[in-house]
Amino acid sequence: MSTTSRVIRVAHSPDSDDAFMFYALAAGKIDTDGIRYEHELQDIETLNRRALRGELEVTAVSIHAYAYLADRYALLPHGSSMGDGYGPRLVARAPRTRESLAGTRIAIPGTLTTAYLALRLWQPDFVPVSIPFDEIEEVVERGDVDAGLLIHEGQLTFQDRGLHLLADMGEWWFQETGLPLPLGGNVIRKDLGPDLIATISRHLHASIAYGLEHRANALEHAMHYARGLDPTRADAFVGMYVNQWTLDYGERGRAAVRLLLDEGHKAGIIPHAVHVEFVGDADGC
């Protein structure tokens, strides 16, 4: 199969961990066999919505959103963002209990995000207020909402604003299940066919491996998307979400994806059972 001059759109969030992951691909550090990759950067909830419409060949999505994409997209075995005992953080202007949050207004980064799914499992009774992820700290600080759910770099910066941590969704999930919290993954459209899917999968895996092997250069690239983090914090944040889990989910990572989506279905948050399909698995592409 010739891939010469083939253009593949790869979409991901404009944050430091995704920038690190796709550094080698964006900077031309790996041989792409004639495929030209065009990178599109948008917030994760926008990418979730675009994937619902099947617009992109390859995109980062929330694992929660995958529940509604599984007919058209398969999960790549690499590119995951796993919260291994940590994850989205629920914050407020003052300490409060889980019970006291019942019925309150909580800012979330979108109803298709895994952060929202995890929060609904943790506290089913609240009023979600969808806010762009990079504005949530501000609306909590102003008192526009009772609490806010932070993803991306906000997980490390909320204390700078004097906000209080109420719960860490990844820590709670690990205590409940002993598994990491699968937050995001890369998906690929199944209509590309098995040969092209395998080639693209190989390129994306090579990009992640290159970044991990050339950490200083990849981190320098990622700093352009770190939203005010200093290099030490940016390095810590990248390390949280680009690591061995990102190279391959492994059996525990795959089990975590299936369990999270099953729990979402049991709780009535996801209206249907989800068949999880990974590229390269026996039942995958």
C-alpha positions in Angstrom: 0.0 0.0 0.0 1.4 3.4 -1.0 1.1 6.1 1.6 3.0 8.7 -0.5 1.5 12.2 0.0 -1.3 10.9 2.2 -2.4 13.6 4.7 -3.6 12.4 8.1 -5.0 14.9 10.6 -3.8 14.3 14.2 -5.7 16.3 16.8 -4.8 16.8 20.4 -5.1 19.2 23.3 -2.8 22.3 23.4 -1.2 21.3 26.7 2.3 20.2 27.6 1.8 16.5 27.9 0.2 16.1 24.5 2.8 18.4 23.0 5.5 16.2 24.5 3.9 13.1 23.1 3.7 14.4 19.6 7.0 16.3 19.5 8.8 13.9 17.3 6.0 13.8 14.8 5.6 17.6 14.7 9.3 18.2 14.5 10.0 15.6 11.7 12.2 13.5 13.9 10.8 10.1 12.7 10.3 8.6 9.2 6.6 8.7 8.4 6.8 6.7 5.2 5.5 9.5 3.0 2.5 10.3 5.2 2.1 14.0 6.1 0.6 14.6 9.5 -1.3 17.8 10.1 -1.7 18.7 13.8 -4.9 20.3 15.0 -4.9 21.7 18.6 -8.1 22.2 20.4 -9.4 21.6 24.0 -10.4 18.0 24.7 -14.1 18.6 24.9 -14.1 20.2 21.4 -12.1 17.2 20.2 -14.7 14.9 21.8 -17.5 16.6 19.9 -15.6 16.6 16.6 -14.9 12.8 17.1 -18.7 12.3 17.5 -19.1 13.7 14.0 -16.2 11.5 12.7 -14.3 14.5 11.4 -10.8 13.5 12.3 -8.7 10.5 11.3 -6.7 10.4 14.6 -7.6 12.3 17.7 -7.1 12.5 21.4 -10.4 11.9 23.2 -11.6 11.4 26.7 -12.1 7.7 27.7 -15.7 8.7 28.7 -16.3 10.1 25.2 -15.0 6.8 23.7 -18.3 5.2 24.9 -20.1 7.1 22.2 -17.4 6.6 19.5 -16.7 2.9 19.6 -18.7 2.2 16.5 -16.5 4.4 14.4 -13.2 4.6 16.2 -10.8 2.1 17.9 -8.4 2.9 20.7 -4.8 2.9 19.8 -2.7 0.8 22.2 -0.5 3.8 23.1 -1.1 7.5 23.8 -3.1 7.1 27.0 -3.1 9.6 29.8 -3.4 7.5 33.0 -3.9 8.9 36.5 -1.9 6.4 38.5 -3.2 7.2 41.9 -3.9 10.8 40.9 -6.1 12.6 38.5 -8.6 15.4 38.1 -8.9 17.5 41.2 -12.0 18.9 42.8 -11.3 22.3 44.5 -13.2 25.0 46.3 -12.6 28.2 48.1 -13.0 26.5 51.5 -12.9 22.9 52.7 -16.1 20.9 52.5 -17.3 17.3 52.6 -18.6 15.1 49.8 -22.0 15.1 51.4 -22.2 18.8 51.5 -21.6 19.0 47.7 -25.0 17.4 47.0 -27.1 19.7 44.9 -24.3 22.3 44.4 -23.0 23.9 41.2 -19.7 22.4 40.1 -17.7 23.7 37.2 -16.6 20.9 34.9 -14.5 20.9 31.7 -17.3 19.2 29.6 -19.9 16.4 30.0 -17.9 14.0 27.8 -14.7 14.3 29.8 -13.6 11.4 32.0 -13.2 13.9 34.8 -16.9 14.5 34.7 -17.7 10.7 34.6 -15.4 10.1 37.6 -17.0 13.0 39.5 -20.5 11.6 38.8 -19.4 8.2 40.1 -18.0 9.9 43.2 -20.9 12.3 43.9 -23.9 11.6 41.6 -25.9 14.6 42.9 -24.7 17.9 41.6 -25.4 20.5 38.9 -22.7 20.5 36.3 -21.7 23.9 34.8 -19.6 23.4 31.7 -16.7 25.9 31.6 -13.5 25.9 29.4 -11.0 23.9 31.3 -8.5 26.8 31.6 -11.1 29.1 33.2 -12.3 26.8 36.0 -9.9 28.0 38.7 -11.0 31.6 38.0 -14.7 30.9 38.3 -14.2 29.0 41.5 -12.0 31.8 42.9 -14.7 34.4 42.0 -17.4 32.3 43.7 -19.5 31.8 40.5 -19.7 28.1 41.4 -19.5 26.1 44.6 -16.5 23.9 43.4 -14.5 23.2 40.2 -13.0 20.1 38.6 -9.5 20.7 37.3 -7.7 18.9 34.5 -4.4 19.6 32.8 -2.0 22.0 34.4 -4.6 23.3 36.8 -4.1 20.2 38.9 -0.7 21.7 40.0 -1.6 25.4 40.2 -4.8 25.7 42.2 -3.0 26.2 45.5 -1.4 29.4 44.1 -4.9 30.9 44.1 -5.6 29.8 47.7 -8.1 27.1 46.6 -8.6 23.9 48.7 -8.5 20.3 47.4 -11.7 18.5 48.2 -11.0 15.2 46.3 -8.6 13.7 43.8 -10.6 11.5 41.4 -7.6 9.4 40.5 -6.7 8.7 44.1 -10.3 7.8 44.9 -10.5 5.5 41.9 -7.3 3.7 42.9 -8.6 3.2 46.4 -11.8 1.8 45.1 -10.4 -0.5 42.3 -6.6 -0.7 42.7 -6.3 0.5 39.0 -5.2 3.7 37.4 -7.8 6.1 36.2 -7.8 6.1 32.4 -8.4 9.7 31.5 -7.7 10.1 27.8 -6.5 8.1 24.8 -5.8 8.4 21.1 -8.4 6.9 18.7 -8.2 6.2 15.0 -11.1 5.9 12.6 -11.7 2.3 11.6 -12.6 3.1 8.0 -8.9 3.8 7.3 -8.3 0.1 6.9 -6.0 -2.3 8.8 -2.8 -1.5 6.8 -3.0 2.3 7.2 -4.1 1.9 10.8 -1.1 -0.2 11.6 1.3 2.2 9.9 -0.1 5.3 11.7 -0.1 3.3 15.0 3.6 2.6 14.5 4.4 6.3 13.8 2.6 7.5 16.9 4.2 4.9 19.1 7.6 6.0 17.7 6.8 9.6 18.5 6.0 8.9 22.1 9.1 6.7 22.5 11.3 9.4 20.9 10.1 12.0 23.3 10.8 9.8 26.3 14.2 9.0 25.0 15.0 12.7 24.2 13.2 14.2 27.2 15.1 17.5 27.3 14.3 18.4 23.7 10.7 17.2 24.0 10.2 19.1 27.2 11.6 22.3 25.6 8.9 21.9 22.9 6.2 21.2 25.4 7.0 24.4 27.4 5.3 26.4 24.6 2.0 24.8 25.8 2.6 24.8 29.6 0.3 27.7 30.4 2.6 29.5 32.9 4.1 26.4 34.5 7.8 26.8 35.3 10.1 24.2 33.9 10.1 22.1 37.1 6.4 22.0 37.3 6.0 21.3 33.6 8.4 18.4 33.9 6.4 17.0 36.8 3.2 17.4 34.9 4.5 15.7 31.8 5.9 12.9 33.9 2.4 12.4 35.4 0.8 11.7 32.0 3.5 10.6 29.6 5.2 7.5 31.0 5.1 3.7 30.6 1.3 3.8 30.5 1.5 6.0 27.4 3.7 3.6 25.5 1.1 0.8 26.1 -1.9 0.4 28.3 -0.9 -3.1 29.2 -3.4 -5.5 30.7 -4.1 -3.4 33.8 -4.6 -0.3 31.7 -7.0 -2.1 29.4 -8.9 -3.5 32.4 -9.1 0.0 33.8 -10.7 1.3 30.7 -13.3 -1.5 30.6 -14.1 -1.2 34.3 -14.6 2.6 34.2 -17.0 2.4 31.2 -18.8 -0.6 32.8 -19.2 1.4 36.1 -20.4 4.4 34.1 -23.1 2.2 32.5 -24.1 0.5 35.8 -24.6 4.0 37.3 -26.8 5.1 34.4 -24.4 7.8 33.3 -23.6 5.9 30.0 -26.8 4.6 28.5 -25.4 1.5 26.9 -22.8 -1.2 27.5 -19.5 -0.4 25.7 -17.4 -2.9 23.7 -13.8 -1.6 24.0 -11.7 -2.3 20.9 -7.9 -1.8 20.9 -5.9 -1.7 17.7 -3.8 -4.8 17.5 -5.8 -6.9 19.9 -7.4 -10.1 18.7 -10.8 -8.4 18.4 -9.4 -5.1 17.3 -8.4 -3.6 13.9 
